[in-house]
Amino acid sequence: MLISHPHNFLFVHIAKTGGTSVRRALRPYRWSGRYAPALFFASMMSQMTCPRHRLGVKFPRHAKCIAAKEMIPAEVFDSMFKFVFVRNPWDLQVSSWHHIGREKPHVLEGVKTFPEFLRRKFDPERPYDYMLDISRELQSDYIVDLHGNTIVDFIGRYENLQTDFDTACDRIGIPRIQLPHERRAVDRDDYRRYYDDESRELVARHYAPDIERLGYTFD
């Protein structure tokens, strides 16, 4: 999550949806304004002397929007432009497969194929693993309150990343920014080619709430 009080916006960062590029583009707007020195100092203190965000001045990178709603004064939260990017769940899992294989290959020890990767990821008996579980979470959980109501103002799509980010910049009131290519994925085939019928259905069942709320299909 990235918050700018000077520019009155809140970006909710869902893993594997282009959020690292969005954060990089918006970072210069985070500390601008009269409160910049105090905010920057508080953030540094949170990281250096009080790990795990004990000061409450900085939200974790992948915090859900409900966390901000519960902790920020209502009038401040309501006035902010809150936005997020989402991604086709089937495509997201292929991205996760490549990312983990590149960054943390030990997590996939013994896993030879993409369907095996999904069976391990969605195995209810396996121990918790951050790399597997962060992209296992429902995207819809990031954008709703405790009653299931959508509490973000704009839902952009990874499939239209630059165009939708331009819209977000317009809503914030800042110049449009060309997104940097952070953590660019390796060249790969169409995500649909990774799936067999069983693995396709596995994703469909787990992400059914996302598919219904966000309108994604396998094709």
KAPECOR-V260696 format. One record per residue. N is the residue number from 1. RES is the residue in one letter. D_FIRST is the distance of its C-alpha to the first C-alpha in Angstrom with 1 decimal. Layout:
BEGIN
n=N res=RES d_first=D_FIRST
n=N res=RES d_first=D_FIRST
END
This chain:
BEGIN
n=1 res=M d_first=0.0
n=2 res=L d_first=3.8
n=3 res=I d_first=6.6
n=4 res=S d_first=10.2
n=5 res=H d_first=13.0
n=6 res=P d_first=15.8
n=7 res=H d_first=14.8
n=8 res=N d_first=13.5
n=9 res=F d_first=10.6
n=10 res=L d_first=7.1
n=11 res=F d_first=5.5
n=12 res=V d_first=4.7
n=13 res=H d_first=5.2
n=14 res=I d_first=8.5
n=15 res=A d_first=10.6
n=16 res=K d_first=13.6
n=17 res=T d_first=12.9
n=18 res=G d_first=12.9
n=19 res=G d_first=9.2
n=20 res=T d_first=10.4
n=21 res=S d_first=12.8
n=22 res=V d_first=10.7
n=23 res=R d_first=8.5
n=24 res=R d_first=12.1
n=25 res=A d_first=13.6
n=26 res=L d_first=11.5
n=27 res=R d_first=11.4
n=28 res=P d_first=14.8
n=29 res=Y d_first=13.8
n=30 res=R d_first=11.4
n=31 res=W d_first=14.4
n=32 res=S d_first=17.2
n=33 res=G d_first=19.4
n=34 res=R d_first=21.5
n=35 res=Y d_first=18.9
n=36 res=A d_first=17.6
n=37 res=P d_first=19.8
n=38 res=A d_first=18.9
n=39 res=L d_first=15.1
n=40 res=F d_first=15.5
n=41 res=F d_first=18.1
n=42 res=A d_first=16.1
n=43 res=S d_first=13.2
n=44 res=M d_first=16.0
n=45 res=M d_first=17.8
n=46 res=S d_first=15.0
n=47 res=Q d_first=15.0
n=48 res=M d_first=18.8
n=49 res=T d_first=20.5
n=50 res=C d_first=18.4
n=51 res=P d_first=16.7
n=52 res=R d_first=14.4
n=53 res=H d_first=12.8
n=54 res=R d_first=16.1
n=55 res=L d_first=16.0
n=56 res=G d_first=13.1
n=57 res=V d_first=12.0
n=58 res=K d_first=8.7
n=59 res=F d_first=6.2
n=60 res=P d_first=6.3
n=61 res=R d_first=4.8
n=62 res=H d_first=5.7
n=63 res=A d_first=5.7
n=64 res=K d_first=7.7
n=65 res=C d_first=8.1
n=66 res=I d_first=11.3
n=67 res=A d_first=9.9
n=68 res=A d_first=9.0
n=69 res=K d_first=12.3
n=70 res=E d_first=14.2
n=71 res=M d_first=13.3
n=72 res=I d_first=13.2
n=73 res=P d_first=16.7
n=74 res=A d_first=17.6
n=75 res=E d_first=18.9
n=76 res=V d_first=15.8
n=77 res=F d_first=13.5
n=78 res=D d_first=16.2
n=79 res=S d_first=16.7
n=80 res=M d_first=13.3
n=81 res=F d_first=13.0
n=82 res=K d_first=10.3
n=83 res=F d_first=10.1
n=84 res=V d_first=9.4
n=85 res=F d_first=11.7
n=86 res=V d_first=13.9
n=87 res=R d_first=16.9
n=88 res=N d_first=20.4
n=89 res=P d_first=20.4
n=90 res=W d_first=23.5
n=91 res=D d_first=22.3
n=92 res=L d_first=19.0
n=93 res=Q d_first=21.3
n=94 res=V d_first=23.4
n=95 res=S d_first=20.5
n=96 res=S d_first=19.6
n=97 res=W d_first=23.3
n=98 res=H d_first=23.6
n=99 res=H d_first=20.4
n=100 res=I d_first=21.6
n=101 res=G d_first=25.1
n=102 res=R d_first=24.2
n=103 res=E d_first=21.9
n=104 res=K d_first=23.1
n=105 res=P d_first=26.5
n=106 res=H d_first=27.7
n=107 res=V d_first=25.5
n=108 res=L d_first=27.7
n=109 res=E d_first=31.0
n=110 res=G d_first=33.7
n=111 res=V d_first=31.7
n=112 res=K d_first=33.7
n=113 res=T d_first=32.5
n=114 res=F d_first=29.5
n=115 res=P d_first=31.0
n=116 res=E d_first=31.4
n=117 res=F d_first=27.7
n=118 res=L d_first=26.8
n=119 res=R d_first=29.4
n=120 res=R d_first=28.0
n=121 res=K d_first=24.4
n=122 res=F d_first=25.5
n=123 res=D d_first=28.2
n=124 res=P d_first=27.8
n=125 res=E d_first=29.9
n=126 res=R d_first=28.0
n=127 res=P d_first=26.2
n=128 res=Y d_first=22.4
n=129 res=D d_first=20.9
n=130 res=Y d_first=17.3
n=131 res=M d_first=17.9
n=132 res=L d_first=19.7
n=133 res=D d_first=17.8
n=134 res=I d_first=14.1
n=135 res=S d_first=15.5
n=136 res=R d_first=17.9
n=137 res=E d_first=15.6
n=138 res=L d_first=16.2
n=139 res=Q d_first=13.8
n=140 res=S d_first=15.2
n=141 res=D d_first=14.0
n=142 res=Y d_first=10.4
n=143 res=I d_first=11.9
n=144 res=V d_first=14.7
n=145 res=D d_first=15.9
n=146 res=L d_first=18.4
n=147 res=H d_first=21.1
n=148 res=G d_first=19.6
n=149 res=N d_first=19.2
n=150 res=T d_first=16.6
n=151 res=I d_first=14.4
n=152 res=V d_first=12.6
n=153 res=D d_first=14.8
n=154 res=F d_first=14.7
n=155 res=I d_first=14.5
n=156 res=G d_first=15.1
n=157 res=R d_first=16.7
n=158 res=Y d_first=16.7
n=159 res=E d_first=20.4
n=160 res=N d_first=20.3
n=161 res=L d_first=17.4
n=162 res=Q d_first=18.9
n=163 res=T d_first=20.7
n=164 res=D d_first=17.8
n=165 res=F d_first=15.6
n=166 res=D d_first=18.7
n=167 res=T d_first=18.7
n=168 res=A d_first=15.1
n=169 res=C d_first=16.4
n=170 res=D d_first=19.5
n=171 res=R d_first=17.8
n=172 res=I d_first=15.8
n=173 res=G d_first=19.2
n=174 res=I d_first=18.7
n=175 res=P d_first=20.8
n=176 res=R d_first=20.1
n=177 res=I d_first=18.9
n=178 res=Q d_first=20.1
n=179 res=L d_first=17.3
n=180 res=P d_first=18.0
n=181 res=H d_first=18.8
n=182 res=E d_first=16.5
n=183 res=R d_first=17.6
n=184 res=R d_first=20.2
n=185 res=A d_first=21.8
n=186 res=V d_first=25.5
n=187 res=D d_first=27.8
n=188 res=R d_first=28.5
n=189 res=D d_first=30.5
n=190 res=D d_first=29.4
n=191 res=Y d_first=27.2
n=192 res=R d_first=30.0
n=193 res=R d_first=32.4
n=194 res=Y d_first=30.7
n=195 res=Y d_first=31.4
n=196 res=D d_first=34.5
n=197 res=D d_first=35.1
n=198 res=E d_first=34.1
n=199 res=S d_first=30.7
n=200 res=R d_first=30.0
n=201 res=E d_first=30.8
n=202 res=L d_first=28.7
n=203 res=V d_first=25.5
n=204 res=A d_first=26.9
n=205 res=R d_first=27.4
n=206 res=H d_first=24.2
n=207 res=Y d_first=22.0
n=208 res=A d_first=24.4
n=209 res=P d_first=22.0
n=210 res=D d_first=19.7
n=211 res=I d_first=22.9
n=212 res=E d_first=24.3
n=213 res=R d_first=21.4
n=214 res=L d_first=20.2
n=215 res=G d_first=23.7
n=216 res=Y d_first=23.7
n=217 res=T d_first=26.9
n=218 res=F d_first=28.1
n=219 res=D d_first=29.9
END
